[in-house]
Amino acid sequence: MKVTEKDVSYVADLANLELTSEERTRMVRDLNSILGYIDRLNELDTANVPPMAQVSDRYGVDQSKQGSERFAYASREDVHEGLRKSLPHEEALQNAPEADGIFFKVPKVIER
Amino acid sequence: MRPKRTGFFSKFPKLLNGNLSLDMNLLTIDAARSAIQERTTAATSLAEWFYTMIEKSDPQIGAYLTLAKERALAKAAEMDALAAKGEELPPLGGVPVAVKDVMVTRGVRSTAGSKILGDYVPPYDCTAVARMEAAGAVVLGKTNCDEFAMGSSNENSAWCPVRNPRDLSRVPGGSSGGSAAAVAAGMAVAALGSDTGGSIRQPASFCGVVGLMPTYGRVSRYGLIAFASSLDHIGPLTKTVKDAALVLRTIAGRDPMDSTSAEVPVPDYVAELQKPVRGLKLGMAKEYFGEGLDGEVRSSVEAAIQKLAGLGCEIVPVSLPHTQYAIPTYYIVATAEASANLARFDGVRYGHRARDARTLSDMYRRSRDEGFGPEVKRRIMLGTYALSAGYYDAYYLKAQRVRTLLTRDFEEAFKKVDAIVTPTSPTAAFKLGEKVDDPLAMYLADIYTVTADLAGIPGISVPCGETKEKLPIGLQILGRHFDEATILRLAHAYEQAS
């Protein structure tokens, strides 16, 4: 067993999840099963293989250009008014579970 | 033998009177558009007819989550007005389409198949959807999917599972199961789906329709509710390859709102279909025909490849030696990215908020606990674990390095061949409930599709026969980066010949 109940609690905490005790038991089982399968990656020697985080740094770019020059098309002038107007306040708040018309409201963070 | 498509609208008056018939399956984008252009029918009548069809069929299937009648009929009326003036309709003018619920639509509820977004009404439109509408498409509604597109059977939808129109005891595949089922059951002419590990191609294969995942960066992801940002792709599910080409031509191209959308010119994919396939080299990789491949799927796919050989393509053996490492790599990369993307659901700006939480942190936790389903929690946990201190190098960095190896496999193969032909899925559609208790078994349903997502290459699934139980089988054709034209052309040639 790689992942223990304690690990699950720790990771749940990092992920801002509570999980019931049944969920935790099941999670220990599932994560161990999946990670057991994932361990086959260790059969490969990857010491000299560069990591690949994105597809777009390899394709669809001007190969003759280097570094950030390659992605010049993806940037734009810094302007006051962007590509589109910001959402009106009202619309930005319309999906908020709780708002006061100006701000999103959340439970108190700091005790005074 | 493919039935002729021309006779459809001669039957239309009968159909309008509620005499529903599966002949709706023959209605393609061009057929619908030209009928509206020539005023054989009105776009509004056609949309109404589709809503009647949805009302009748969808209670059994569960393809739609939200209908957008007002918006659809307004667009349809706009197209009717153009036709009445004798103006030329845009390429998708009046064509009824469906959109997977992971794409946001202004003023129309968009849940991503999750309870956490149960009441979410977005204030903006996804670029792909906006481009479809700008081309005249009538968006009928939003289709069911696995929660946040995480799943291979559509059973992870927080709302209801989707059933396969060919056999209601079976899954339609996932995660774009609603989109595939809607097209297969004649409840939309075409649909948009998203593919992160196979979620367009695998359901297309299970439901007997065409599904295309474009190259990463070919279609803007703006307004696609993110699952794994380096792997998410939007693409079409359609009845014919030509329709897939039409939709791709509509949605492809650089979008300033998505910096990963590539500045690569968009060819006329429809015109490209006419080029000959003779002389193209097709790679066949033994890694895609090994253990776990169902016998009936194998023989259908091999027969399809023989048919392409008969059309003058040369079949060349290739090797993609790291294929067996694709699923483990995927489940690290995708879950790591998901754990970061899904951190935004905290009950503050939108989405579900738990009641009566006393502290902010209590509110975050309980909102997420109540809002996310089991598979989403499992992936957030796996991704968070893989990124956590002490495991980052062993899991996340390792997977990124193997991702390079998987991509190099394709680069090597594409030095020798123009496309690679494989089965889309190792089996035909499985039964509902068959794999729900075994996440790993479910993950393996994507074994032939995930590698293309990791490498960012395009892939298409085209129907290539049925099992003895009449379940559809899909042929997958993978291509070079930004070479959708070649795989569409091959799929089209195969479709026309079969």
Chai-1 contact restraints between the chains, C-beta under 6 A:
chainA,res_idxA,chainB,res_idxB,connection_type,confidence,min_distance_angstrom,max_distance_angstrom,comment,restraint_id
A,V11,B,M381,contact,1.0,0.0,6.0,A-B,restraint_1
A,V11,B,T384,contact,1.0,0.0,6.0,A-B,restraint_2
A,V11,B,Y385,contact,1.0,0.0,6.0,A-B,restraint_3
A,L14,B,T384,contact,1.0,0.0,6.0,A-B,restraint_4
A,A15,B,I380,contact,1.0,0.0,6.0,A-B,restraint_5
A,A15,B,T384,contact,1.0,0.0,6.0,A-B,restraint_6
A,N16,B,Y364,contact,1.0,0.0,6.0,A-B,restraint_7
A,N16,B,R365,contact,1.0,0.0,6.0,A-B,restraint_8
A,N16,B,R368,contact,1.0,0.0,6.0,A-B,restraint_9
A,L17,B,R368,contact,1.0,0.0,6.0,A-B,restraint_10
A,L17,B,D369,contact,1.0,0.0,6.0,A-B,restraint_11
A,E18,B,R365,contact,1.0,0.0,6.0,A-B,restraint_12
A,E18,B,D369,contact,1.0,0.0,6.0,A-B,restraint_13
A,M27,B,M381,contact,1.0,0.0,6.0,A-B,restraint_14
A,D30,B,R378,contact,1.0,0.0,6.0,A-B,restraint_15
A,D30,B,P439,contact,1.0,0.0,6.0,A-B,restraint_16
A,S33,B,L440,contact,1.0,0.0,6.0,A-B,restraint_17
A,I34,B,L440,contact,1.0,0.0,6.0,A-B,restraint_18
A,Y37,B,P328,contact,1.0,0.0,6.0,A-B,restraint_19
A,Y37,B,L440,contact,1.0,0.0,6.0,A-B,restraint_20
A,I38,B,P328,contact,1.0,0.0,6.0,A-B,restraint_21
A,R40,B,P328,contact,1.0,0.0,6.0,A-B,restraint_22
A,L41,B,Y325,contact,1.0,0.0,6.0,A-B,restraint_23
A,L41,B,P328,contact,1.0,0.0,6.0,A-B,restraint_24
A,L41,B,K398,contact,1.0,0.0,6.0,A-B,restraint_25
A,L41,B,V402,contact,1.0,0.0,6.0,A-B,restraint_26
A,T46,B,R401,contact,1.0,0.0,6.0,A-B,restraint_27
A,V49,B,R401,contact,1.0,0.0,6.0,A-B,restraint_28
A,V49,B,T404,contact,1.0,0.0,6.0,A-B,restraint_29
A,P50,B,T404,contact,1.0,0.0,6.0,A-B,restraint_30
A,P51,B,L397,contact,1.0,0.0,6.0,A-B,restraint_31
A,P51,B,Q400,contact,1.0,0.0,6.0,A-B,restraint_32
A,P51,B,R401,contact,1.0,0.0,6.0,A-B,restraint_33
A,M52,B,Q400,contact,1.0,0.0,6.0,A-B,restraint_34
A,M52,B,R403,contact,1.0,0.0,6.0,A-B,restraint_35
A,M52,B,T404,contact,1.0,0.0,6.0,A-B,restraint_36
A,A53,B,Q400,contact,1.0,0.0,6.0,A-B,restraint_37
A,Q54,B,S230,contact,1.0,0.0,6.0,A-B,restraint_38
A,V55,B,Y216,contact,1.0,0.0,6.0,A-B,restraint_39
A,V55,B,G456,contact,1.0,0.0,6.0,A-B,restraint_40
A,S56,B,G217,contact,1.0,0.0,6.0,A-B,restraint_41
A,S56,B,T260,contact,1.0,0.0,6.0,A-B,restraint_42
A,Y59,B,H481,contact,1.0,0.0,6.0,A-B,restraint_43
A,G60,B,G217,contact,1.0,0.0,6.0,A-B,restraint_44
A,G60,B,A262,contact,1.0,0.0,6.0,A-B,restraint_45
A,G60,B,V264,contact,1.0,0.0,6.0,A-B,restraint_46
A,Y73,B,E263,contact,1.0,0.0,6.0,A-B,restraint_47
A,A74,B,S259,contact,1.0,0.0,6.0,A-B,restraint_48
A,L83,B,P256,contact,1.0,0.0,6.0,A-B,restraint_49
A,L87,B,P123,contact,1.0,0.0,6.0,A-B,restraint_50
A,E91,B,P123,contact,1.0,0.0,6.0,A-B,restraint_51
A,N95,B,Y120,contact,1.0,0.0,6.0,A-B,restraint_52
A,N95,B,Y350,contact,1.0,0.0,6.0,A-B,restraint_53
A,A96,B,R349,contact,1.0,0.0,6.0,A-B,restraint_54
A,P97,B,G347,contact,1.0,0.0,6.0,A-B,restraint_55
A,P97,B,R353,contact,1.0,0.0,6.0,A-B,restraint_56
A,F104,B,V348,contact,1.0,0.0,6.0,A-B,restraint_57
A,F104,B,R349,contact,1.0,0.0,6.0,A-B,restraint_58
A,V106,B,V348,contact,1.0,0.0,6.0,A-B,restraint_59
A,V106,B,L360,contact,1.0,0.0,6.0,A-B,restraint_60
A,P107,B,A357,contact,1.0,0.0,6.0,A-B,restraint_61
A,P107,B,T359,contact,1.0,0.0,6.0,A-B,restraint_62
A,P107,B,L360,contact,1.0,0.0,6.0,A-B,restraint_63
A,P107,B,M363,contact,1.0,0.0,6.0,A-B,restraint_64
A,V109,B,L360,contact,1.0,0.0,6.0,A-B,restraint_65
